[in-house]
């Protein structure tokens, strides 16, 4: 990739397209699970039991 000289316009073909906000479905799912774990922890700290629905493969019924 050639270096740009000052004063010349930037060309889109000369730089890679990077969009860090675009996630794969697997990344989106992992972030959703992480958000749920953090929310459960925050609620537990404040005395609200919203713990996991499944513990060691067994569904917990409240």
C-alpha positions as CSV (number, residue, x, y, z in Angstrom):
1,X,0.0,0.0,0.0
2,X,1.6,3.3,-1.0
3,X,1.9,6.1,1.5
4,X,-0.3,9.1,1.0
5,X,1.4,12.4,0.5
6,X,0.1,15.5,2.4
7,X,-2.4,17.5,0.3
8,X,-3.6,14.6,-1.8
9,X,-7.1,13.3,-1.3
10,X,-7.5,9.9,0.3
11,X,-8.7,7.1,-1.9
12,X,-11.0,4.4,-0.4
13,X,-9.2,1.7,-2.5
14,X,-5.9,2.5,-0.8
15,X,-7.0,1.7,2.8
16,X,-8.6,-1.4,4.2
17,X,-12.2,-1.2,5.3
18,X,-12.5,-1.9,9.0
19,X,-15.7,-1.7,10.9
20,X,-15.2,-2.7,14.5
21,X,-18.9,-2.3,15.3
22,X,-20.0,-5.0,12.8
23,X,-20.1,-8.3,14.7
24,X,-20.4,-11.9,13.6
25,X,-23.4,-13.8,14.9
26,X,-21.1,-15.7,17.2
27,X,-19.6,-12.5,18.7
28,X,-23.1,-11.0,19.1
29,X,-24.3,-14.1,20.9
30,X,-21.2,-14.1,23.2
31,X,-21.7,-10.4,24.1
32,X,-25.4,-11.1,24.8
33,X,-24.5,-13.9,27.2
34,X,-21.8,-11.8,28.9
35,X,-24.3,-9.0,29.3
36,X,-26.7,-11.4,31.0
37,X,-24.0,-12.7,33.3
38,X,-23.0,-9.2,34.3
39,X,-26.7,-8.2,34.9
40,X,-27.2,-11.2,37.1
41,X,-24.1,-10.4,39.1
42,X,-25.1,-6.7,39.5
43,X,-28.6,-7.8,40.7
44,X,-27.1,-10.3,43.1
45,X,-24.9,-7.6,44.6
46,X,-28.0,-5.6,45.3
47,X,-29.8,-8.6,46.9
48,X,-32.0,-9.6,44.0
49,X,-31.9,-13.3,43.0
50,X,-32.0,-13.5,39.2
51,X,-29.5,-16.3,39.1
52,X,-29.0,-18.9,36.3
53,X,-32.0,-20.8,35.0
54,X,-29.8,-23.8,34.5
55,X,-27.3,-25.2,37.0
56,X,-25.1,-28.2,35.9
57,X,-27.6,-29.0,33.1
58,X,-30.6,-29.0,35.4
59,X,-33.3,-26.4,35.1
60,X,-33.9,-24.4,38.3
61,X,-37.5,-23.7,38.9
62,X,-38.4,-20.7,41.1
